[in-house]
Amino acid sequence: MNGQVSYFVMLFKTMSHALKAEKILRHEQLPHKLIPIPKQISSDCGICLRFAPQYRDPIEACLNNKVEIEHIHLIVG
C-alpha cells in the first residue's frame, strides 16, 4: 500500500447550499466534514464537504434534488 489517503470534496454554488447539505447529511448520519475549499481546487474563500470515497453514492443520492452541487473532486495525497 502506498500510504496515500484519498477523499472527495463537494463544492456548492453558495455557502448556504453547503450548510444545507451539511444539515441534511448530519440528519441522515452520513460521515462528512465541512472544510475550507482546498487551495489546489480554488483560490476562492469558501467551504466544501469532505467525505470518504465509499460514501460518494449515498451522499449524492441523499442530496439529489435538495441541494445544487457545483463540483465533486477526488483528492489524492
mmJSON file of the N, C-alpha and C atoms, coordinates in Angstrom:
{"data_MODEL":{"atom_site":{
"group_PDB":["ATOM","ATOM","ATOM","ATOM","ATOM","ATOM","ATOM","ATOM","ATOM","ATOM","ATOM","ATOM","ATOM","ATOM","ATOM","ATOM","ATOM","ATOM","ATOM","ATOM","ATOM","ATOM","ATOM","ATOM","ATOM","ATOM","ATOM","ATOM","ATOM","ATOM","ATOM","ATOM","ATOM","ATOM","ATOM","ATOM","ATOM","ATOM","ATOM","ATOM","ATOM","ATOM","ATOM","ATOM","ATOM","ATOM","ATOM","ATOM","ATOM","ATOM","ATOM","ATOM","ATOM","ATOM","ATOM","ATOM","ATOM","ATOM","ATOM","ATOM","ATOM","ATOM","ATOM","ATOM","ATOM","ATOM","ATOM","ATOM","ATOM","ATOM","ATOM","ATOM","ATOM","ATOM","ATOM","ATOM","ATOM","ATOM","ATOM","ATOM","ATOM","ATOM","ATOM","ATOM","ATOM","ATOM","ATOM","ATOM","ATOM","ATOM","ATOM","ATOM","ATOM","ATOM","ATOM","ATOM","ATOM","ATOM","ATOM","ATOM","ATOM","ATOM","ATOM","ATOM","ATOM","ATOM","ATOM","ATOM","ATOM","ATOM","ATOM","ATOM","ATOM","ATOM","ATOM","ATOM","ATOM","ATOM","ATOM","ATOM","ATOM","ATOM","ATOM","ATOM","ATOM","ATOM","ATOM","ATOM","ATOM","ATOM","ATOM","ATOM","ATOM","ATOM","ATOM","ATOM","ATOM","ATOM","ATOM","ATOM","ATOM","ATOM","ATOM","ATOM","ATOM","ATOM","ATOM","ATOM","ATOM","ATOM","ATOM","ATOM","ATOM","ATOM","ATOM","ATOM","ATOM","ATOM","ATOM","ATOM","ATOM","ATOM","ATOM","ATOM","ATOM","ATOM","ATOM","ATOM","ATOM","ATOM","ATOM","ATOM","ATOM","ATOM","ATOM","ATOM","ATOM","ATOM","ATOM","ATOM","ATOM","ATOM","ATOM","ATOM","ATOM","ATOM","ATOM","ATOM","ATOM","ATOM","ATOM","ATOM","ATOM","ATOM","ATOM","ATOM","ATOM","ATOM","ATOM","ATOM","ATOM","ATOM","ATOM","ATOM","ATOM","ATOM","ATOM","ATOM","ATOM","ATOM","ATOM","ATOM","ATOM","ATOM","ATOM","ATOM","ATOM","ATOM","ATOM","ATOM","ATOM","ATOM","ATOM","ATOM","ATOM","ATOM","ATOM","ATOM","ATOM","ATOM","ATOM"],
"id":[1,2,3,4,5,6,7,8,9,10,11,12,13,14,15,16,17,18,19,20,21,22,23,24,25,26,27,28,29,30,31,32,33,34,35,36,37,38,39,40,41,42,43,44,45,46,47,48,49,50,51,52,53,54,55,56,57,58,59,60,61,62,63,64,65,66,67,68,69,70,71,72,73,74,75,76,77,78,79,80,81,82,83,84,85,86,87,88,89,90,91,92,93,94,95,96,97,98,99,100,101,102,103,104,105,106,107,108,109,110,111,112,113,114,115,116,117,118,119,120,121,122,123,124,125,126,127,128,129,130,131,132,133,134,135,136,137,138,139,140,141,142,143,144,145,146,147,148,149,150,151,152,153,154,155,156,157,158,159,160,161,162,163,164,165,166,167,168,169,170,171,172,173,174,175,176,177,178,179,180,181,182,183,184,185,186,187,188,189,190,191,192,193,194,195,196,197,198,199,200,201,202,203,204,205,206,207,208,209,210,211,212,213,214,215,216,217,218,219,220,221,222,223,224,225,226,227,228,229,230,231],
"type_symbol":["N","C","C","N","C","C","N","C","C","N","C","C","N","C","C","N","C","C","N","C","C","N","C","C","N","C","C","N","C","C","N","C","C","N","C","C","N","C","C","N","C","C","N","C","C","N","C","C","N","C","C","N","C","C","N","C","C","N","C","C","N","C","C","N","C","C","N","C","C","N","C","C","N","C","C","N","C","C","N","C","C","N","C","C","N","C","C","N","C","C","N","C","C","N","C","C","N","C","C","N","C","C","N","C","C","N","C","C","N","C","C","N","C","C","N","C","C","N","C","C","N","C","C","N","C","C","N","C","C","N","C","C","N","C","C","N","C","C","N","C","C","N","C","C","N","C","C","N","C","C","N","C","C","N","C","C","N","C","C","N","C","C","N","C","C","N","C","C","N","C","C","N","C","C","N","C","C","N","C","C","N","C","C","N","C","C","N","C","C","N","C","C","N","C","C","N","C","C","N","C","C","N","C","C","N","C","C","N","C","C","N","C","C","N","C","C","N","C","C","N","C","C","N","C","C","N","C","C","N","C","C"],
"label_atom_id":["N","CA","C","N","CA","C","N","CA","C","N","CA","C","N","CA","C","N","CA","C","N","CA","C","N","CA","C","N","CA","C","N","CA","C","N","CA","C","N","CA","C","N","CA","C","N","CA","C","N","CA","C","N","CA","C","N","CA","C","N","CA","C","N","CA","C","N","CA","C","N","CA","C","N","CA","C","N","CA","C","N","CA","C","N","CA","C","N","CA","C","N","CA","C","N","CA","C","N","CA","C","N","CA","C","N","CA","C","N","CA","C","N","CA","C","N","CA","C","N","CA","C","N","CA","C","N","CA","C","N","CA","C","N","CA","C","N","CA","C","N","CA","C","N","CA","C","N","CA","C","N","CA","C","N","CA","C","N","CA","C","N","CA","C","N","CA","C","N","CA","C","N","CA","C","N","CA","C","N","CA","C","N","CA","C","N","CA","C","N","CA","C","N","CA","C","N","CA","C","N","CA","C","N","CA","C","N","CA","C","N","CA","C","N","CA","C","N","CA","C","N","CA","C","N","CA","C","N","CA","C","N","CA","C","N","CA","C","N","CA","C","N","CA","C","N","CA","C","N","CA","C","N","CA","C","N","CA","C","N","CA","C","N","CA","C","N","CA","C"],
"label_alt_id":[null,null,null,null,null,null,null,null,null,null,null,null,null,null,null,null,null,null,null,null,null,null,null,null,null,null,null,null,null,null,null,null,null,null,null,null,null,null,null,null,null,null,null,null,null,null,null,null,null,null,null,null,null,null,null,null,null,null,null,null,null,null,null,null,null,null,null,null,null,null,null,null,null,null,null,null,null,null,null,null,null,null,null,null,null,null,null,null,null,null,null,null,null,null,null,null,null,null,null,null,null,null,null,null,null,null,null,null,null,null,null,null,null,null,null,null,null,null,null,null,null,null,null,null,null,null,null,null,null,null,null,null,null,null,null,null,null,null,null,null,null,null,null,null,null,null,null,null,null,null,null,null,null,null,null,null,null,null,null,null,null,null,null,null,null,null,null,null,null,null,null,null,null,null,null,null,null,null,null,null,null,null,null,null,null,null,null,null,null,null,null,null,null,null,null,null,null,null,null,null,null,null,null,null,null,null,null,null,null,null,null,null,null,null,null,null,null,null,null,null,null,null,null,null,null,null,null,null,null,null,null],
"label_comp_id":["MET","MET","MET","ASN","ASN","ASN","GLY","GLY","GLY","GLN","GLN","GLN","VAL","VAL","VAL","SER","SER","SER","TYR","TYR","TYR","PHE","PHE","PHE","VAL","VAL","VAL","MET","MET","MET","LEU","LEU","LEU","PHE","PHE","PHE","LYS","LYS","LYS","THR","THR","THR","MET","MET","MET","SER","SER","SER","HIS","HIS","HIS","ALA","ALA","ALA","LEU","LEU","LEU","LYS","LYS","LYS","ALA","ALA","ALA","GLU","GLU","GLU","LYS","LYS","LYS","ILE","ILE","ILE","LEU","LEU","LEU","ARG","ARG","ARG","HIS","HIS","HIS","GLU","GLU","GLU","GLN","GLN","GLN","LEU","LEU","LEU","PRO","PRO","PRO","HIS","HIS","HIS","LYS","LYS","LYS","LEU","LEU","LEU","ILE","ILE","ILE","PRO","PRO","PRO","ILE","ILE","ILE","PRO","PRO","PRO","LYS","LYS","LYS","GLN","GLN","GLN","ILE","ILE","ILE","SER","SER","SER","SER","SER","SER","ASP","ASP","ASP","CYS","CYS","CYS","GLY","GLY","GLY","ILE","ILE","ILE","CYS","CYS","CYS","LEU","LEU","LEU","ARG","ARG","ARG","PHE","PHE","PHE","ALA","ALA","ALA","PRO","PRO","PRO","GLN","GLN","GLN","TYR","TYR","TYR","ARG","ARG","ARG","ASP","ASP","ASP","PRO","PRO","PRO","ILE","ILE","ILE","GLU","GLU","GLU","ALA","ALA","ALA","CYS","CYS","CYS","LEU","LEU","LEU","ASN","ASN","ASN","ASN","ASN","ASN","LYS","LYS","LYS","VAL","VAL","VAL","GLU","GLU","GLU","ILE","ILE","ILE","GLU","GLU","GLU","HIS","HIS","HIS","ILE","ILE","ILE","HIS","HIS","HIS","LEU","LEU","LEU","ILE","ILE","ILE","VAL","VAL","VAL","GLY","GLY","GLY"],
"label_asym_id":["A","A","A","A","A","A","A","A","A","A","A","A","A","A","A","A","A","A","A","A","A","A","A","A","A","A","A","A","A","A","A","A","A","A","A","A","A","A","A","A","A","A","A","A","A","A","A","A","A","A","A","A","A","A","A","A","A","A","A","A","A","A","A","A","A","A","A","A","A","A","A","A","A","A","A","A","A","A","A","A","A","A","A","A","A","A","A","A","A","A","A","A","A","A","A","A","A","A","A","A","A","A","A","A","A","A","A","A","A","A","A","A","A","A","A","A","A","A","A","A","A","A","A","A","A","A","A","A","A","A","A","A","A","A","A","A","A","A","A","A","A","A","A","A","A","A","A","A","A","A","A","A","A","A","A","A","A","A","A","A","A","A","A","A","A","A","A","A","A","A","A","A","A","A","A","A","A","A","A","A","A","A","A","A","A","A","A","A","A","A","A","A","A","A","A","A","A","A","A","A","A","A","A","A","A","A","A","A","A","A","A","A","A","A","A","A","A","A","A","A","A","A","A","A","A","A","A","A","A","A","A"],
"label_entity_id":["1","1","1","1","1","1","1","1","1","1","1","1","1","1","1","1","1","1","1","1","1","1","1","1","1","1","1","1","1","1","1","1","1","1","1","1","1","1","1","1","1","1","1","1","1","1","1","1","1","1","1","1","1","1","1","1","1","1","1","1","1","1","1","1","1","1","1","1","1","1","1","1","1","1","1","1","1","1","1","1","1","1","1","1","1","1","1","1","1","1","1","1","1","1","1","1","1","1","1","1","1","1","1","1","1","1","1","1","1","1","1","1","1","1","1","1","1","1","1","1","1","1","1","1","1","1","1","1","1","1","1","1","1","1","1","1","1","1","1","1","1","1","1","1","1","1","1","1","1","1","1","1","1","1","1","1","1","1","1","1","1","1","1","1","1","1","1","1","1","1","1","1","1","1","1","1","1","1","1","1","1","1","1","1","1","1","1","1","1","1","1","1","1","1","1","1","1","1","1","1","1","1","1","1","1","1","1","1","1","1","1","1","1","1","1","1","1","1","1","1","1","1","1","1","1","1","1","1","1","1","1"],
"label_seq_id":[1,1,1,2,2,2,3,3,3,4,4,4,5,5,5,6,6,6,7,7,7,8,8,8,9,9,9,10,10,10,11,11,11,12,12,12,13,13,13,14,14,14,15,15,15,16,16,16,17,17,17,18,18,18,19,19,19,20,20,20,21,21,21,22,22,22,23,23,23,24,24,24,25,25,25,26,26,26,27,27,27,28,28,28,29,29,29,30,30,30,31,31,31,32,32,32,33,33,33,34,34,34,35,35,35,36,36,36,37,37,37,38,38,38,39,39,39,40,40,40,41,41,41,42,42,42,43,43,43,44,44,44,45,45,45,46,46,46,47,47,47,48,48,48,49,49,49,50,50,50,51,51,51,52,52,52,53,53,53,54,54,54,55,55,55,56,56,56,57,57,57,58,58,58,59,59,59,60,60,60,61,61,61,62,62,62,63,63,63,64,64,64,65,65,65,66,66,66,67,67,67,68,68,68,69,69,69,70,70,70,71,71,71,72,72,72,73,73,73,74,74,74,75,75,75,76,76,76,77,77,77],
"pdbx_PDB_ins_code":[null,null,null,null,null,null,null,null,null,null,null,null,null,null,null,null,null,null,null,null,null,null,null,null,null,null,null,null,null,null,null,null,null,null,null,null,null,null,null,null,null,null,null,null,null,null,null,null,null,null,null,null,null,null,null,null,null,null,null,null,null,null,null,null,null,null,null,null,null,null,null,null,null,null,null,null,null,null,null,null,null,null,null,null,null,null,null,null,null,null,null,null,null,null,null,null,null,null,null,null,null,null,null,null,null,null,null,null,null,null,null,null,null,null,null,null,null,null,null,null,null,null,null,null,null,null,null,null,null,null,null,null,null,null,null,null,null,null,null,null,null,null,null,null,null,null,null,null,null,null,null,null,null,null,null,null,null,null,null,null,null,null,null,null,null,null,null,null,null,null,null,null,null,null,null,null,null,null,null,null,null,null,null,null,null,null,null,null,null,null,null,null,null,null,null,null,null,null,null,null,null,null,null,null,null,null,null,null,null,null,null,null,null,null,null,null,null,null,null,null,null,null,null,null,null,null,null,null,null,null,null],
"Cartn_x":[0.846,0.0,0.889,0.499,1.342,1.159,0.209,0.03,-0.725,-1.107,-1.851,-3.312,-3.862,-5.261,-6.048,-7.134,-7.999,-9.315,-9.845,-11.16,-11.782,-13.074,-13.781,-14.095,-14.138,-14.688,-15.813,-16.881,-18.061,-18.197,-18.223,-18.345,-19.764,-20.174,-21.527,-21.483,-22.584,-22.676,-22.558,-23.143,-23.134,-22.828,-22.447,-22.189,-23.481,-24.609,-25.877,-26.219,-25.851,-26.056,-25.173,-23.943,-23.036,-23.573,-24.086,-24.623,-25.896,-26.724,-27.933,-27.555,-26.568,-26.107,-25.57,-24.814,-24.25,-25.364,-26.4,-27.533,-28.249,-28.454,-29.114,-28.283,-26.972,-26.105,-25.983,-25.962,-25.912,-27.185,-28.33,-29.606,-29.63,-29.043,-29.003,-27.852,-27.037,-25.896,-24.889,-24.667,-23.632,-22.348,-21.228,-19.974,-19.455,-19.122,-18.634,-18.012,-17.413,-16.83,-16.85,-17.23,-17.115,-15.678,-15.075,-13.687,-13.564,-12.502,-12.24,-11.937,-12.303,-12.012,-10.496,-9.976,-8.525,-7.978,-6.814,-6.208,-5.915,-5.653,-5.366,-6.611,-7.794,-9.033,-9.46,-9.394,-9.864,-9.185,-8.941,-8.38,-9.487,-10.74,-11.87,-11.904,-12.362,-12.634,-14.007,-14.127,-15.412,-15.259,-16.365,-16.356,-16.888,-16.496,-16.954,-17.134,-17.696,-17.85,-16.758,-16.159,-15.158,-15.765,-15.541,-16.059,-15.237,-15.303,-14.556,-15.181,-14.347,-14.843,-16.029,-16.065,-17.157,-18.513,-18.525,-19.783,-20.259,-19.532,-19.931,-21.362,-21.669,-23.002,-24.117,-24.014,-25.1,-25.245,-24.13,-24.209,-24.854,-24.435,-25.062,-26.555,-26.927,-28.341,-29.129,-28.538,-29.199,-29.432,-28.486,-28.579,-29.271,-29.509,-30.125,-31.466,-31.619,-32.834,-33.106,-32.116,-32.283,-31.303,-30.113,-29.051,-28.361,-28.017,-27.311,-25.811,-25.301,-23.879,-23.152,-22.047,-21.279,-20.281,-19.445,-18.437,-18.13,-17.632,-17.097,-15.697,-14.719,-13.318,-12.749,-11.952,-11.201,-9.847,-9.501,-8.211,-7.382,-6.189,-5.282,-4.033,-3.622,-2.397,-2.541],
"Cartn_y":[-1.176,0.0,1.236,2.286,3.463,4.502,4.327,5.24,6.51,6.69,7.887,7.742,8.833,8.861,9.607,9.012,9.654,10.037,11.171,11.594,12.495,12.68,13.573,14.873,15.958,17.216,17.616,18.103,18.524,20.031,20.732,22.177,22.578,23.734,24.236,25.654,26.096,27.443,28.51,28.245,29.226,28.544,29.362,28.84,28.303,28.931,28.446,27.051,26.738,25.384,24.381,24.769,23.889,23.617,24.655,24.49,23.647,23.816,22.991,21.524,21.275,19.901,19.289,20.059,19.572,19.187,19.99,19.713,18.421,18.245,17.039,15.796,15.864,14.705,14.374,15.397,15.164,14.438,14.882,14.235,12.774,12.5,11.137,10.306,10.916,10.274,9.705,10.452,10.075,10.81,10.101,10.726,11.74,12.91,14.003,15.051,16.065,17.151,18.406,19.533,20.815,21.294,21.668,22.143,23.344,24.139,25.182,24.531,25.195,24.663,24.559,23.384,23.229,24.188,24.751,25.729,25.158,23.835,23.249,23.181,23.397,23.387,24.795,25.714,27.074,28.036,29.241,30.276,31.021,30.696,31.325,30.923,31.853,31.51,30.86,29.803,29.124,27.805,27.104,25.81,24.741,23.517,22.375,21.206,20.134,18.913,17.932,17.331,16.284,14.962,13.897,12.588,11.489,10.31,9.148,8.627,8.048,7.553,6.6,5.748,4.777,5.43,6.717,7.405,8.296,8.298,9.189,8.906,7.669,7.347,7.66,7.221,7.549,9.049,9.776,11.221,11.908,11.546,12.137,11.823,10.594,10.209,10.995,11.187,11.908,13.38,13.984,15.409,15.677,14.636,14.788,15.522,16.565,17.391,18.178,18.256,19.033,20.197,19.994,20.996,21.017,22.211,22.33,22.112,21.027,20.684,21.272,21.972,22.575,21.587,20.964,20.002,19.007,17.843,16.861,16.516,16.67,16.418,15.306,14.442,13.435,14.03,13.988,14.482,13.27,13.152,12.052,12.649,12.07,12.556,12.703],
"Cartn_z":[0.0,0.0,0.0,-0.731,-0.881,0.215,1.105,2.218,1.881,0.617,0.245,0.648,1.121,1.52,0.457,0.0,-0.984,-0.325,-0.744,-0.269,-1.324,-1.235,-2.14,-1.43,-2.214,-1.732,-2.676,-2.093,-2.843,-2.69,-3.829,-3.833,-4.206,-3.703,-3.902,-4.45,-5.04,-5.61,-4.53,-3.37,-2.291,-0.958,0.004,1.342,1.957,1.658,2.217,1.697,0.441,-0.077,0.678,0.957,1.701,3.102,3.752,5.103,5.099,4.069,3.95,3.745,2.879,2.638,3.929,4.677,5.939,6.908,6.972,7.859,7.445,6.147,5.632,5.955,5.691,5.92,7.403,8.235,9.687,10.13,9.616,9.951,9.498,8.33,7.788,8.358,9.203,9.859,8.859,7.775,6.805,7.171,7.29,7.723,6.702,7.191,6.357,7.275,6.651,7.427,6.566,7.141,6.454,6.59,5.468,5.481,4.54,4.683,3.688,2.336,1.257,-0.077,-0.238,-0.602,-0.782,-1.847,-1.58,-2.491,-3.868,-3.961,-5.269,-6.158,-5.574,-6.354,-6.724,-5.753,-5.997,-5.037,-5.52,-4.651,-3.908,-4.228,-3.55,-2.083,-1.272,0.123,0.155,0.87,0.956,1.669,1.77,2.435,1.491,1.781,0.994,1.952,1.436,2.223,1.851,2.84,2.632,3.095,2.295,2.684,2.034,2.616,2.128,0.832,-0.044,-1.337,-1.239,-0.229,-0.135,0.147,0.513,0.8,-0.346,-1.47,-2.564,-3.036,-3.363,-3.889,-2.889,-1.626,-0.697,-0.433,-0.413,-0.19,-1.385,-2.599,-3.785,-3.828,-3.527,-3.543,-2.498,-1.343,-0.263,-0.622,-1.334,-1.661,-2.994,-3.777,-5.095,-4.987,-5.804,-5.855,-4.572,-3.682,-2.449,-2.383,-2.96,-2.914,-4.272,-4.738,-6.015,-5.795,-6.359,-6.247,-7.447,-7.191,-8.282,-8.879,-8.041,-8.496,-7.381,-7.798,-6.855,-7.339,-6.459,-6.809,-5.939,-6.55,-5.807,-5.452,-4.186,-3.701,-3.291,-3.849,-3.521,-2.893,-1.786,-1.182,0.233],
"occupancy":[1.0,1.0,1.0,1.0,1.0,1.0,1.0,1.0,1.0,1.0,1.0,1.0,1.0,1.0,1.0,1.0,1.0,1.0,1.0,1.0,1.0,1.0,1.0,1.0,1.0,1.0,1.0,1.0,1.0,1.0,1.0,1.0,1.0,1.0,1.0,1.0,1.0,1.0,1.0,1.0,1.0,1.0,1.0,1.0,1.0,1.0,1.0,1.0,1.0,1.0,1.0,1.0,1.0,1.0,1.0,1.0,1.0,1.0,1.0,1.0,1.0,1.0,1.0,1.0,1.0,1.0,1.0,1.0,1.0,1.0,1.0,1.0,1.0,1.0,1.0,1.0,1.0,1.0,1.0,1.0,1.0,1.0,1.0,1.0,1.0,1.0,1.0,1.0,1.0,1.0,1.0,1.0,1.0,1.0,1.0,1.0,1.0,1.0,1.0,1.0,1.0,1.0,1.0,1.0,1.0,1.0,1.0,1.0,1.0,1.0,1.0,1.0,1.0,1.0,1.0,1.0,1.0,1.0,1.0,1.0,1.0,1.0,1.0,1.0,1.0,1.0,1.0,1.0,1.0,1.0,1.0,1.0,1.0,1.0,1.0,1.0,1.0,1.0,1.0,1.0,1.0,1.0,1.0,1.0,1.0,1.0,1.0,1.0,1.0,1.0,1.0,1.0,1.0,1.0,1.0,1.0,1.0,1.0,1.0,1.0,1.0,1.0,1.0,1.0,1.0,1.0,1.0,1.0,1.0,1.0,1.0,1.0,1.0,1.0,1.0,1.0,1.0,1.0,1.0,1.0,1.0,1.0,1.0,1.0,1.0,1.0,1.0,1.0,1.0,1.0,1.0,1.0,1.0,1.0,1.0,1.0,1.0,1.0,1.0,1.0,1.0,1.0,1.0,1.0,1.0,1.0,1.0,1.0,1.0,1.0,1.0,1.0,1.0,1.0,1.0,1.0,1.0,1.0,1.0,1.0,1.0,1.0,1.0,1.0,1.0,1.0,1.0,1.0,1.0,1.0,1.0],
"B_iso_or_equiv":[0.0,0.0,0.0,0.0,0.0,0.0,0.0,0.0,0.0,0.0,0.0,0.0,0.0,0.0,0.0,0.0,0.0,0.0,0.0,0.0,0.0,0.0,0.0,0.0,0.0,0.0,0.0,0.0,0.0,0.0,0.0,0.0,0.0,0.0,0.0,0.0,0.0,0.0,0.0,0.0,0.0,0.0,0.0,0.0,0.0,0.0,0.0,0.0,0.0,0.0,0.0,0.0,0.0,0.0,0.0,0.0,0.0,0.0,0.0,0.0,0.0,0.0,0.0,0.0,0.0,0.0,0.0,0.0,0.0,0.0,0.0,0.0,0.0,0.0,0.0,0.0,0.0,0.0,0.0,0.0,0.0,0.0,0.0,0.0,0.0,0.0,0.0,0.0,0.0,0.0,0.0,0.0,0.0,0.0,0.0,0.0,0.0,0.0,0.0,0.0,0.0,0.0,0.0,0.0,0.0,0.0,0.0,0.0,0.0,0.0,0.0,0.0,0.0,0.0,0.0,0.0,0.0,0.0,0.0,0.0,0.0,0.0,0.0,0.0,0.0,0.0,0.0,0.0,0.0,0.0,0.0,0.0,0.0,0.0,0.0,0.0,0.0,0.0,0.0,0.0,0.0,0.0,0.0,0.0,0.0,0.0,0.0,0.0,0.0,0.0,0.0,0.0,0.0,0.0,0.0,0.0,0.0,0.0,0.0,0.0,0.0,0.0,0.0,0.0,0.0,0.0,0.0,0.0,0.0,0.0,0.0,0.0,0.0,0.0,0.0,0.0,0.0,0.0,0.0,0.0,0.0,0.0,0.0,0.0,0.0,0.0,0.0,0.0,0.0,0.0,0.0,0.0,0.0,0.0,0.0,0.0,0.0,0.0,0.0,0.0,0.0,0.0,0.0,0.0,0.0,0.0,0.0,0.0,0.0,0.0,0.0,0.0,0.0,0.0,0.0,0.0,0.0,0.0,0.0,0.0,0.0,0.0,0.0,0.0,0.0,0.0,0.0,0.0,0.0,0.0,0.0],
"pdbx_formal_charge":[null,null,null,null,null,null,null,null,null,null,null,null,null,null,null,null,null,null,null,null,null,null,null,null,null,null,null,null,null,null,null,null,null,null,null,null,null,null,null,null,null,null,null,null,null,null,null,null,null,null,null,null,null,null,null,null,null,null,null,null,null,null,null,null,null,null,null,null,null,null,null,null,null,null,null,null,null,null,null,null,null,null,null,null,null,null,null,null,null,null,null,null,null,null,null,null,null,null,null,null,null,null,null,null,null,null,null,null,null,null,null,null,null,null,null,null,null,null,null,null,null,null,null,null,null,null,null,null,null,null,null,null,null,null,null,null,null,null,null,null,null,null,null,null,null,null,null,null,null,null,null,null,null,null,null,null,null,null,null,null,null,null,null,null,null,null,null,null,null,null,null,null,null,null,null,null,null,null,null,null,null,null,null,null,null,null,null,null,null,null,null,null,null,null,null,null,null,null,null,null,null,null,null,null,null,null,null,null,null,null,null,null,null,null,null,null,null,null,null,null,null,null,null,null,null,null,null,null,null,null,null],
"auth_seq_id":[1,1,1,2,2,2,3,3,3,4,4,4,5,5,5,6,6,6,7,7,7,8,8,8,9,9,9,10,10,10,11,11,11,12,12,12,13,13,13,14,14,14,15,15,15,16,16,16,17,17,17,18,18,18,19,19,19,20,20,20,21,21,21,22,22,22,23,23,23,24,24,24,25,25,25,26,26,26,27,27,27,28,28,28,29,29,29,30,30,30,31,31,31,32,32,32,33,33,33,34,34,34,35,35,35,36,36,36,37,37,37,38,38,38,39,39,39,40,40,40,41,41,41,42,42,42,43,43,43,44,44,44,45,45,45,46,46,46,47,47,47,48,48,48,49,49,49,50,50,50,51,51,51,52,52,52,53,53,53,54,54,54,55,55,55,56,56,56,57,57,57,58,58,58,59,59,59,60,60,60,61,61,61,62,62,62,63,63,63,64,64,64,65,65,65,66,66,66,67,67,67,68,68,68,69,69,69,70,70,70,71,71,71,72,72,72,73,73,73,74,74,74,75,75,75,76,76,76,77,77,77],
"auth_comp_id":["MET","MET","MET","ASN","ASN","ASN","GLY","GLY","GLY","GLN","GLN","GLN","VAL","VAL","VAL","SER","SER","SER","TYR","TYR","TYR","PHE","PHE","PHE","VAL","VAL","VAL","MET","MET","MET","LEU","LEU","LEU","PHE","PHE","PHE","LYS","LYS","LYS","THR","THR","THR","MET","MET","MET","SER","SER","SER","HIS","HIS","HIS","ALA","ALA","ALA","LEU","LEU","LEU","LYS","LYS","LYS","ALA","ALA","ALA","GLU","GLU","GLU","LYS","LYS","LYS","ILE","ILE","ILE","LEU","LEU","LEU","ARG","ARG","ARG","HIS","HIS","HIS","GLU","GLU","GLU","GLN","GLN","GLN","LEU","LEU","LEU","PRO","PRO","PRO","HIS","HIS","HIS","LYS","LYS","LYS","LEU","LEU","LEU","ILE","ILE","ILE","PRO","PRO","PRO","ILE","ILE","ILE","PRO","PRO","PRO","LYS","LYS","LYS","GLN","GLN","GLN","ILE","ILE","ILE","SER","SER","SER","SER","SER","SER","ASP","ASP","ASP","CYS","CYS","CYS","GLY","GLY","GLY","ILE","ILE","ILE","CYS","CYS","CYS","LEU","LEU","LEU","ARG","ARG","ARG","PHE","PHE","PHE","ALA","ALA","ALA","PRO","PRO","PRO","GLN","GLN","GLN","TYR","TYR","TYR","ARG","ARG","ARG","ASP","ASP","ASP","PRO","PRO","PRO","ILE","ILE","ILE","GLU","GLU","GLU","ALA","ALA","ALA","CYS","CYS","CYS","LEU","LEU","LEU","ASN","ASN","ASN","ASN","ASN","ASN","LYS","LYS","LYS","VAL","VAL","VAL","GLU","GLU","GLU","ILE","ILE","ILE","GLU","GLU","GLU","HIS","HIS","HIS","ILE","ILE","ILE","HIS","HIS","HIS","LEU","LEU","LEU","ILE","ILE","ILE","VAL","VAL","VAL","GLY","GLY","GLY"],
"auth_asym_id":["A","A","A","A","A","A","A","A","A","A","A","A","A","A","A","A","A","A","A","A","A","A","A","A","A","A","A","A","A","A","A","A","A","A","A","A","A","A","A","A","A","A","A","A","A","A","A","A","A","A","A","A","A","A","A","A","A","A","A","A","A","A","A","A","A","A","A","A","A","A","A","A","A","A","A","A","A","A","A","A","A","A","A","A","A","A","A","A","A","A","A","A","A","A","A","A","A","A","A","A","A","A","A","A","A","A","A","A","A","A","A","A","A","A","A","A","A","A","A","A","A","A","A","A","A","A","A","A","A","A","A","A","A","A","A","A","A","A","A","A","A","A","A","A","A","A","A","A","A","A","A","A","A","A","A","A","A","A","A","A","A","A","A","A","A","A","A","A","A","A","A","A","A","A","A","A","A","A","A","A","A","A","A","A","A","A","A","A","A","A","A","A","A","A","A","A","A","A","A","A","A","A","A","A","A","A","A","A","A","A","A","A","A","A","A","A","A","A","A","A","A","A","A","A","A","A","A","A","A","A","A"],
"auth_atom_id":["N","CA","C","N","CA","C","N","CA","C","N","CA","C","N","CA","C","N","CA","C","N","CA","C","N","CA","C","N","CA","C","N","CA","C","N","CA","C","N","CA","C","N","CA","C","N","CA","C","N","CA","C","N","CA","C","N","CA","C","N","CA","C","N","CA","C","N","CA","C","N","CA","C","N","CA","C","N","CA","C","N","CA","C","N","CA","C","N","CA","C","N","CA","C","N","CA","C","N","CA","C","N","CA","C","N","CA","C","N","CA","C","N","CA","C","N","CA","C","N","CA","C","N","CA","C","N","CA","C","N","CA","C","N","CA","C","N","CA","C","N","CA","C","N","CA","C","N","CA","C","N","CA","C","N","CA","C","N","CA","C","N","CA","C","N","CA","C","N","CA","C","N","CA","C","N","CA","C","N","CA","C","N","CA","C","N","CA","C","N","CA","C","N","CA","C","N","CA","C","N","CA","C","N","CA","C","N","CA","C","N","CA","C","N","CA","C","N","CA","C","N","CA","C","N","CA","C","N","CA","C","N","CA","C","N","CA","C","N","CA","C","N","CA","C","N","CA","C","N","CA","C","N","CA","C","N","CA","C","N","CA","C","N","CA","C","N","CA","C"],
"pdbx_PDB_model_num":[1,1,1,1,1,1,1,1,1,1,1,1,1,1,1,1,1,1,1,1,1,1,1,1,1,1,1,1,1,1,1,1,1,1,1,1,1,1,1,1,1,1,1,1,1,1,1,1,1,1,1,1,1,1,1,1,1,1,1,1,1,1,1,1,1,1,1,1,1,1,1,1,1,1,1,1,1,1,1,1,1,1,1,1,1,1,1,1,1,1,1,1,1,1,1,1,1,1,1,1,1,1,1,1,1,1,1,1,1,1,1,1,1,1,1,1,1,1,1,1,1,1,1,1,1,1,1,1,1,1,1,1,1,1,1,1,1,1,1,1,1,1,1,1,1,1,1,1,1,1,1,1,1,1,1,1,1,1,1,1,1,1,1,1,1,1,1,1,1,1,1,1,1,1,1,1,1,1,1,1,1,1,1,1,1,1,1,1,1,1,1,1,1,1,1,1,1,1,1,1,1,1,1,1,1,1,1,1,1,1,1,1,1,1,1,1,1,1,1,1,1,1,1,1,1,1,1,1,1,1,1]
}}}
